[in-house]
Amino acid sequence: MVWPRLEPGRSSIPVLCYHNLGGNGVPFENFSDQMRWLKAKGVRSLSLEDVKEYMRGERIKGPKVLITFDDGFRDIYTRAAPLLKELGFQATVFMITSRIRPEHEPGQEDDIVSDEAHEHYVLTGKRAAWLSRGEIREMLHDGVIELGSHSVRHRKYRVSKPRLSEIPYHWAYAPYRQLGETPVPVLAPELAGPICRGESPSCYKETTEQFIFRVEQELRQSREALEALSGGPITALAWPWGAYCRAG
């Protein structure tokens, strides 16, 4: 990173995006080295309010970065939060609200492999790999995190009639792999465009109006759930897979 060239707060805002630490994600040791390097260089973390000020034209003084975590895996609580608290950093967690773990369900302690965690949830509904409300509230209270939306379901959905003779290796196709029957439909991020409705194989594409209504409903439900959890407004969204549509 060459801060003078980037001119943080004037020409750009560097964003460090993480998912899980360890497993198939960034090793915690690497994450720790990165955070400590930033601290040693005098870099500070940005809040979403800082980013909004930048977008209004305000200059952010000094080198700063926005630290983010998508999905809301539990290692944010067990691994990232203690380090962030020690260094005086704050991260933004873009949470999938359907994945928030019930308090009675034990949380995963070992390395989280994100694809395996998503597939396990899709097949069983278990959320051991994700944060609980209590853990989120504790980190909010400590000022270690703030929340943004990552949708309610973060799923891929049918966008075609069954036509694939081979089942793609992706966690969204896990139910189809479990059945072992082909052909299967093409799946795509459900917030990125119209999906197929009705029973397969005689499904039909939803209209633009139906698509807009569904997306608005999904985002509203996510925002309301996170606002009830945080006690404050939720103003930021990370589109699942970065896939979105400009319809409407």
TABELJO-V966194 format. One record per backbone hydrogen bond with DSSP energy under -0.5 kcal/mol. NH is the residue of the N-H (numbers start at 0). CO is the residue of the C=O. E is the energy in kcal/mol with one decimal. If there is no record, write none. Layout:
nh = (NH NH)
co = (CO CO)
e = (E E)
This chain:
nh = (2 4 5 6 8 9 10 11 13 15 16 17 17 18 21 21 23 24 25 30 31 32 33 34 35 36 37 38 39 40 41 42 43 45 50 51 52 53 54 55 56 57 59 60 64 65 66 66 67 67 68 69 70 71 72 73 75 76 77 78 79 80 82 83 84 85 86 87 88 90 91 92 92 93 93 94 94 95 96 96 97 98 99 100 104 105 107 112 113 116 117 118 119 120 121 122 123 124 124 125 129 130 132 135 136 137 138 139 140 141 142 142 143 144 145 147 148 149 149 156 158 159 162 163 164 167 169 172 173 175 176 177 178 179 180 182 183 187 189 191 195 196 201 202 203 205 210 211 212 213 214 215 216 217 218 219 220 221 222 223 224 225 226 227 228 229 230 234 237 238 241 242 243)
co = (0 1 1 2 11 6 6 6 63 65 14 15 67 19 19 25 111 21 19 26 27 28 29 30 31 32 33 34 35 36 38 37 62 64 46 47 48 49 50 51 53 52 8 58 43 13 64 89 15 65 91 17 93 69 69 128 72 73 73 74 74 75 78 79 80 81 82 83 83 143 66 90 145 68 91 92 147 70 94 150 151 95 96 130 101 103 127 110 111 112 113 114 115 116 117 118 119 119 120 119 126 71 100 131 132 133 134 135 136 137 138 139 138 138 90 92 235 94 150 187 185 185 183 183 162 165 167 169 170 172 172 173 174 175 175 163 163 156 154 188 157 203 198 200 196 194 206 207 208 209 210 211 212 213 214 215 216 217 218 219 220 221 222 223 224 225 226 232 148 236 238 239 241)
e = (-0.7 -0.8 -1.7 -2.4 -2.6 -2.5 -2.2 -0.8 -0.5 -2.8 -0.7 -0.5 -2.5 -0.5 -0.6 -1.6 -0.6 -2.7 -0.9 -2.3 -3.1 -2.2 -2.5 -2.6 -2.5 -2.2 -2.3 -2.3 -2.5 -1.7 -1.5 -2.6 -2.0 -3.0 -1.8 -2.2 -2.1 -2.1 -2.4 -1.2 -1.6 -2.6 -0.6 -0.6 -2.0 -2.4 -0.6 -0.5 -3.1 -0.5 -2.5 -2.4 -1.6 -1.0 -0.5 -3.0 -1.6 -1.4 -1.9 -2.2 -2.2 -3.1 -0.9 -2.8 -2.8 -1.9 -2.1 -1.0 -2.5 -2.5 -2.9 -0.6 -3.0 -2.9 -0.6 -1.0 -2.3 -1.5 -0.8 -1.6 -2.1 -1.4 -1.1 -3.1 -1.5 -0.6 -2.9 -0.5 -0.7 -2.6 -2.6 -2.4 -2.7 -2.1 -2.6 -2.2 -2.5 -0.6 -2.2 -0.6 -1.8 -2.2 -0.8 -2.3 -2.9 -2.1 -2.0 -2.5 -2.6 -1.8 -0.6 -1.0 -2.0 -0.9 -1.7 -2.4 -2.7 -1.9 -0.5 -2.9 -2.7 -0.6 -2.3 -2.9 -0.6 -0.6 -1.6 -2.0 -1.7 -0.6 -2.3 -2.4 -1.6 -2.5 -0.7 -0.6 -1.7 -2.2 -1.9 -1.7 -2.8 -3.5 -0.6 -0.8 -2.3 -2.5 -2.6 -2.7 -2.3 -2.4 -2.5 -2.6 -2.2 -2.4 -2.7 -2.2 -2.4 -2.0 -2.6 -2.7 -2.1 -2.2 -2.5 -2.1 -1.3 -2.8 -2.5 -0.6 -2.9 -0.6 -2.8 -1.9 -0.6)
